[in-house]
């Protein structure tokens, strides 16, 4: 597989910045993908999402296959047309949600069978069915292999079994996906926190051959420090010439540390989930707009931002909206948070190009206060 052209423009230590060129547009890396779970980034229009600087969105196979169904999305022109997003879309395989959200799930070598969390209906998701949904029905630009995820901590034998099943499912996903010019298939490295299992997984994925490679099975209970220790070795096991995607991460400090260790792509529900609960992410750390200290704070969250939600509304007004449980508060804070995450990615791209990533990382960590007045208190 050749994959979409991926040009690494600059490196600084392990960190890289570049461009993944797709038929629907360029993805500047490091890149953050807002999560459009059910065909929408919660509380925002696609125009608002695009205004934050996002080059690509993530769609969710599990939710879309259950409602409105992938077949209906296909009949209505595919996911891009359905949700009015003309830029690239990456879809996850559905495996994570099957194992975390479904009422009952059972994994066999053939597939994972489960009951819908919506109505209890029974479904089966195999590597072949996941490829059909993502590539043929939804029309994703980047398709993820079906894998088996294990939450941490996990017994070594359980992590090994899941990793090897994921590798076998990776081969089946590749066989079903075939060769395509306008869509890419990413494999997923598993193996928990064990370097030997991660190496075995990476070797198996290389042998199969994918257009890009994801690091799966992290940010699932192991904690920030353990995740960073795994990222000290896991990305370097994957092909240097192809994109590396850390799935489901995360907090800004997690993303900075992962970029520092050689990761190119990220996704997480955190920006919009935090926004719906009154929390804003800023260069000085998370800010809880419910806090009474903002009741008469006339300053905006970020006067230098190009996004109206960050620039044009006072913290006092946002505090009022949150306390009054007005929907507009959720919209504005979600919009601001996505803009902050995209600004963070842009600053890192610039730092890598300038050779100052180490200094950026140190300064960012110092400014991201974990607690204190006006944050999560």
N, C-alpha and C positions, 0 to 999 in steps of 0.2 A: 504494500500500500504506500502510495506517495503522500497522500494527505493534502489538505489545504496548504499552500505555501506558508511556511513559518520562518520569518526572518528575525534573527536575534541581532538587534542594532548595537547593543552595548552590554557589557557585563561589569560587575563590581564585586569581587569575591565570588560567591556562589550566586548572587542576585543577577537577574537578567531582565532586560527590557527589549521589547520587539513588537512585531505585528503578525497576527494570524489572519491571512487574507482569505475571505470566503466570498462566494458569489453574491451574497447579500450585504457585503460590506466588510471593512477591516475591523479587527478586534485588537485594540492596543493592550499590550501586556506589560506589567501585571494588570489583570482585569478583574473587576468585581461584577458578578451577575446578579441583579435583583431577581428575586424568586416570584414567579407568576404561577402560584400553586394551581389554581383552577381556571387558568386562562386570563388571569388578571393579577397585577401587582396590587395587593390589597390597598384600597382607599385612593388609588391614583389612576389617572388616565395614562395611556401610552405616551401622549405628548408631554405630560409632566415627567414621566420616567426618562424620556429622551432628553429633556431639558437638563437633567442632572449630569449628562455626559455618558450614560450607559451605552455601550456598543452591542450588548447581547443580553438576552433574558434567559432564565431557566423556566421550563415548563415541567409539570408534574404528571408523569404517566399514570400513576395509581388513581389520582383524583379525576383526571380527564377520562380514563377508561370506564370509571363508574358513573360519572355525570359530567357532561351530557352524553357520554360514550365517544370513543375514538371514531367509530363508524359515522356518527352524526357530524363530528368535526370534519371528517373527510368529505361528506356530502355537501358541507357548507364551504368547501374550498380550502381546507387545511387550517392549521392553527394560526399561521401568520395572518391570513385573511380574516379568520374568525375573530381575532382579538385586535386587528388593525396594527400589528407591529411588523414593519417591513425589514427590520434588521435581523441578524442571526438569532436563532433560538437553539439552546441546548436542552434536551430533555433527559431527566434521570430515568433509570430503568424501571422504577416502581418497586424494587425489592425492599428498600428501606421502609417505605410506608406499609407494605404488606406485612412486614414483620413487627412493626411498631404500632400500627393503627387498627389493623383488622381485629375483629372479635375473636376469631380462631384461625390460626394458620398452621400448616404442616408442610415441612420441607422434605421432598424426596429427590432422588437423582433426576427424575424427569422434570419436576416443576415444583412450585410452591402453590398449594391450594389454600384458599382463605374465604372467610365470610366478610362481606362488605360492612364497614362501620356505619353505613347509611341505612341500609334496609335488611341486612342479614343475608342477602343473596350470595350464592356460592360461585366462586370463580377460580380459574387456574391460570397462573402466569409462568410460562416456560421461557427459556431464552429465545425460542423462535417466535412466540407470541409477543414478547417484548419488542423484538425487532420489527415485527409487522405493525404494531401500534405506533412506535416512534417514527420509523422511517416511511412507511407506506400510508398510514392513516393520518397522523398528525403532521407529517412532513418536516420533521426536525432537520436542522442543519448539522448538528452534532448529536449523535446517538450514543448512549451509554450501554455497555454490555450488562446483562443481568448478573448480579453477584449475590453472595450470601454474606450478610453483615452479622457480626458478633459484637455485642456490647462488652465493654471492658469494666472491670477485670474479668478475664475468662480463663478457664483451664487450658494449658498448652495444647492438649490433644483436641479440644474443641476449636481453638483458633486454627490449628493445622488442618482439621477436617474441612472447615469452612473455606479456608484459603484454597485448598485443592479442588473443592467443588466449584469455587468461583473460577478457577483456571479452566476446568472442564466446561463450565457454562460459557466462559469466554470463547473457547474454540467453537462451541455450538452457535454462539451469537455471531461470530465471524462468518461461519458457514452460511447462516441464514441471511446475513446482511449482504454478502457477496461483494462485488466490486462496483462502486458508484462514484461518479465524477463530481456530483454536486452535494454530497453528504459525506460526513466523516463518522467513523466509529472509534470510540475510546475504550480501551481496556482499563480494568480497575485492579490495582495492587492491593492485596490484603496481607494479613499476617500479624495483626495486633502490634505489640511492642517488641517482638522478637526479631532481631536482625537476620537470623538464619531463615526464618519463614518469609520475611520481606524479600530477601535475596532470591529464594526459590520462586516466589510469586513473580518477581520482576523477570527472572530468566524464562519462566513459562510464557509470560506475556510477550516478551521479545521474540520468542520462537514462533508464536502465533502471528504476530505482526499487526499493530494497530496504528491508527492515524494520530493518536494522542494517548496519554496515559494519566489516569487518575490515581490519587492516593486515597484509598478508602479505609474505613474502620478506625478513624481518629475522631477526636471531639465527641466521643461516645461514652464518657465517664472517666477517662484516665487523668484529666486535669491538665492545666496549661504546661507545667514543667515537663511532665511525661510526654506530652505531645511534641514539645520542642526537642526533647531528646530523641524521639523517633524520627523527627524531621532532620536531625543531624546526619542521618544515613539514608533514609528512605528515598528522597528525591534523586540523589546521585546514582541510585541503582537503575533508574529509568533512562531511556535514550535521551541524550543531550540535545539532539536536533529536533525533538518533537515537544509539543506543549505538555506541561505538567499541571494537573488540576487537583487541588485539595478540596475534597467534598465536604460541604456543610460547615465551613469555617468562614467567619466567626466574629469574635470581638476584634476591634481595631488592633489591639496589641498582638493578638494571635496572627492576624494577617501580616503585620509588619515583620514579625519574627519568621513567618513562613516564607515571605518574599526574600528575606535576608538569607534563607537557606535554599533558595533556588526554585520556588514555586511560582507559577505563572497565572493561574486562574483560581477563582474562589466563588462561592455562593453561600448565602445564609439568609434566613428569614429575620435575623435580628434587627436590621434597620426599621422595617415596617412594624414588626411586633413591638419593639420598644416604643415607637411612635404612637401606637394605639394605646399604650399604657402610660403616656405622659412623660416619657424619657427622651431626651435629646442627646445625641453624641456630638462632642465638640473637641477642639484641639486640646482643651484642658481636662477632658474626661467626660463621663456621663453626667447629665444635669437632669434632676427631677423637677419638672415644672409644677408639680403639685405643691412644692415647698412654698411656705408663706413668704419667704424672703423675696420672691419674685413678684409679689402682688402689686408693687409700684415701681418695678424695674422697667424703665422706658427704652432700654437698649435692645436691639435685635440680637438674635443668636450669632449671626455672622455678618457684619456690615460689608465685608469685602466679597461676599458671595454674589454670583450672577442669578441665583435662584430666589424668586420672590419670597418663598416661605422662610428662608434664612435671613433675608436682608430687609424686608419691608414690614415685618410684624414684631411688635415689642414682646419681650418676655412677660410683661404684665398682661398683655392681651392673651398670649398663649396660656399663661397661668389661669386666667379667667375661663378660657374655653375648656381647659382640662377639668377644672373644678366644677364647671357647669355641665360637664359631660356632653358638650356639643361636638357633633361629628366633624366640624371644621378643624377642631384641635387635632384630631387623629390624622386628618388629611395633611395639615401643614407640618406636623412633626414627622410624619412618615416621609414627606417630600424633602424636608430638611435633612433627615438622617441619610436618605439615599444620596443626596447631594454631598454630604460630608464624606461618605464612603468613596464616592467617585473622586472627590478632591484629594482624598488620601492616596488613592491609586495614582493620580496625576503627579502628586508631589514625589511619590516613590519612583515613578518613571523618570522624572527629572533628576532626582538624586542619583539614580544608577547611571544615567547618562553623564552626569557631572563627576562621577567617582566619589560621591559623598554619602553613600548609603550607610556606612558605619556611623557617621556623625548624625545623620537623620534618625537612625534607629535609637541612638542613645538619647538624643534630645526629645524624641517623641515619648519614650518610656518615662522620662522625667516629668513631662507635662501631663501625662495621663493619670491624674490622681484617682485612686480607686474609691476614695470616700472623702467625706468632709462636707462643709456647708454647701448646700444647694446641689449636691449630687444625689446619691441614693438615700440619703438620710430622710 
